Amino acid sequence: MTKTALITGAAKRVGKGLALHLAAQGWNIAIHYNTSADDAIILQDELKSSFPNQKFELFSADLNVTSEVENLIPQVIRKMGSVDLLINNASVFDRGDFADTTTEFLDRQMNVNFRAPFILIRNFAQLAKEGTIINFVDTRIVNNKSNFAAYSLSKKALWELTKMTALELGPKIRVNAIAPGLTLPPEEKGDDYLWKLAENIAMKRPGGLEPILKSLDYILNNDYLTGQLLFCDGGENLG
Ligand SMILES: NC(=O)c1ccc[n+]([C@@H]2O[C@H](COP(=O)([O-])OP(=O)(O)OC[C@H]3O[C@@H](n4cnc5c(N)ncnc54)[C@H](OP(=O)(O)O)[C@@H]3O)[C@@H](O)[C@H]2O)c1
């Protein structure tokens, strides 16, 4: 039976790249989106015409709203028949020093980047019972810079959750994390923004999607790997 991957934030950017890559390997894709309905529909149409024998369904949910998060895995199972791979890719990435972080701002970063993956992983464990989970964190989790204080803390927490759940949910469920570095520029910035930042890292260039897709394949193909973090950051984590 064809397996199903649920990718959060799949309508564009990294999430879209993951969807196209997995579909080409024969996966059915549950395309989760929040505000990018038009992009999600375009992706669904593209996937359906390239891979007519696979299933591609759309699932809308605001990961800042508990009831919508709670409903996501049950809806995917109802519509797709099963879910075998959960990729927690959706994220908010907002700048703010610790001292400037309001409670509302903190809640939004934690809700989307940590609390929603927590609920999705728990529901996956209870309802899907076996499979693979991949959490997108960030190379920033190794440092203590506070310019994205709430974002960085939400991703540090997600990495801790990765290890904790890998221990509890094995051997039926493997849980690993990918830590991207300079991958795609923020939507309002161009490539030169990343190239400038890349002057400070070992590989001296942004990585784009390819290292992430290779890490995804590595995790999927290595069924003894759990609780691990793969940096896709050209050495940025080294300092
Ligand atoms: N891009 C990079 O260079 C980079 C670097 C380090 C780490 N990462 C990590 O890699 C992953 C993918 O990066 P990216 O740049 O592709 O991410 P992104 O474009 O910033 O966000 C991906 C998606 O998250 C969804 N999202 C945001 N708020 C949401 C909410 N309240 N409810 C539901 N979905 C929500 C959005 O969906 P809609 O558009 O449908 O609203 C968005 O398209 C993220 O986890 C990010 O932290 C990326």
The ligand as a Tripos MOL2 file, in Angstrom:
@<TRIPOS>MOLECULE
LIG
   48    52     1     0     0
SMALL
NO_CHARGES

@<TRIPOS>ATOM
      1 N1         14.5490   28.9090    5.4330 N.am      1 LIG1
      2 C1         15.6610   28.7220    6.1250 C.2       1 LIG1
      3 O1         16.7530   29.1680    5.7030 O.2       1 LIG1
      4 C2         15.6270   27.9770    7.4370 C.ar      1 LIG1
      5 C3         16.7200   28.0650    8.2990 C.ar      1 LIG1
      6 C4         16.6950   27.4010    9.4950 C.ar      1 LIG1
      7 C5         15.5920   26.6180    9.8400 C.ar      1 LIG1
      8 N2         14.5280   26.5470    8.9920 N.ar      1 LIG1
      9 C6         13.3780   25.7350    9.3980 C.3       1 LIG1
     10 O2         12.9760   24.9070    8.3090 O.3       1 LIG1
     11 C7         11.5560   24.8470    8.2290 C.3       1 LIG1
     12 C8         11.0870   25.3340    6.8570 C.3       1 LIG1
     13 O3         11.5860   26.6410    6.6140 O.3       1 LIG1
     14 P1         10.8300   27.6820    5.6730 P.3       1 LIG1
     15 O4         11.7120   28.8580    5.5670 O.co2     1 LIG1
     16 O5         10.3370   26.9940    4.4460 O.co2     1 LIG1
     17 O6          9.5690   28.0290    6.6210 O.3       1 LIG1
     18 P2          8.5710   29.2680    6.4650 P.3       1 LIG1
     19 O7          8.4550   29.6090    5.0270 O.co2     1 LIG1
     20 O8          8.9840   30.3550    7.4010 O.co2     1 LIG1
     21 O9          7.2330   28.6490    7.0420 O.3       1 LIG1
     22 C9          6.6840   27.4550    6.5010 C.3       1 LIG1
     23 C10         5.1960   27.4790    6.6430 C.3       1 LIG1
     24 O10         4.8050   27.4980    8.0210 O.3       1 LIG1
     25 C11         3.4330   27.7620    8.0050 C.3       1 LIG1
     26 N3          2.9180   28.4070    9.2180 N.ar      1 LIG1
     27 C12         3.3290   29.5440    9.8160 C.ar      1 LIG1
     28 N4          2.4600   29.8650   10.8240 N.ar      1 LIG1
     29 C13         1.5040   28.9060   10.8380 C.ar      1 LIG1
     30 C14         0.3310   28.6960   11.6050 C.ar      1 LIG1
     31 N5         -0.0690   29.5430   12.5770 N.pl3     1 LIG1
     32 N6         -0.4200   27.6130   11.3400 N.ar      1 LIG1
     33 C15        -0.0700   26.7520   10.3590 C.ar      1 LIG1
     34 N7          1.0190   26.9000    9.5780 N.ar      1 LIG1
     35 C16         1.7910   27.9740    9.8120 C.ar      1 LIG1
     36 C17         3.1630   28.7070    6.8400 C.3       1 LIG1
     37 O11         2.0570   28.1820    6.1260 O.3       1 LIG1
     38 P3          1.0700   29.1310    5.2500 P.3       1 LIG1
     39 O12         1.9890   29.8280    4.2820 O.co2     1 LIG1
     40 O13         0.1220   28.2020    4.6210 O.co2     1 LIG1
     41 O14         0.4140   30.0820    6.2270 O.co2     1 LIG1
     42 C18         4.4940   28.6850    6.0680 C.3       1 LIG1
     43 O15         4.3240   28.5940    4.6760 O.3       1 LIG1
     44 C19        11.0260   25.7010    9.3850 C.3       1 LIG1
     45 O16        10.7130   24.8680   10.4800 O.3       1 LIG1
     46 C20        12.1790   26.6170    9.7340 C.3       1 LIG1
     47 O17        12.1890   27.0150   11.0870 O.3       1 LIG1
     48 C21        14.5280   27.1980    7.8040 C.ar      1 LIG1
@<TRIPOS>BOND
     1     1     2 1
     2     2     3 2
     3     2     4 1
     4     4     5 ar
     5     4    48 ar
     6     5     6 ar
     7     6     7 ar
     8     7     8 ar
     9     8     9 1
    10     8    48 ar
    11     9    10 1
    12     9    46 1
    13    10    11 1
    14    11    12 1
    15    11    44 1
    16    12    13 1
    17    13    14 1
    18    14    15 2
    19    14    16 1
    20    14    17 1
    21    17    18 1
    22    18    19 2
    23    18    20 1
    24    18    21 1
    25    21    22 1
    26    22    23 1
    27    23    24 1
    28    23    42 1
    29    24    25 1
    30    25    26 1
    31    25    36 1
    32    26    27 ar
    33    26    35 ar
    34    27    28 ar
    35    28    29 ar
    36    29    30 ar
    37    29    35 ar
    38    30    31 1
    39    30    32 ar
    40    32    33 ar
    41    33    34 ar
    42    34    35 ar
    43    36    37 1
    44    36    42 1
    45    37    38 1
    46    38    39 2
    47    38    40 1
    48    38    41 1
    49    42    43 1
    50    44    45 1
    51    44    46 1
    52    46    47 1
@<TRIPOS>SUBSTRUCTURE
     1 LIG1         1 GROUP 0 **** ****
